[in-house]
Amino acid sequence: MKSQKGYVLVVKPVSRQFAPERWWKAAVEQIARWWKLHRERVELATLSDDALKDMGLSRADVYEEMERPFWDDPMKR
C-alpha cells in the first residue's frame, strides 16, 4: 500500500433546534424573490416599444411574461 492516499468524509450532524429558523428564513427569501419577480415584470411592461426592440423583445413577449404566475421563476431560485 505504498503511496496510497485516503480521504475521510466528515459529516456534521444537523441540529434540529434550528430547523424552524431555517424554514422561516427560506420562506421569507422565497417571498422576497417572488416580489422581486413581480416588480421586474411590471417594470418590463412599462418600457417603450423602442426599448423593448433594443433588448430583442416584442410587446407580445412582454404580454406573455406578464401572464406568468408570480411563482413561475425562470431562474428557479
Buried (B, 14 or more C-beta within 10 A) or exposed (E): EEEEEEEEEEEEEEEEEEEEEEEEEEEEEEEEBBEEBEEEBEEBEEBEEEEBEEEEBEEEEBEEBEEEEEEEBEEEE
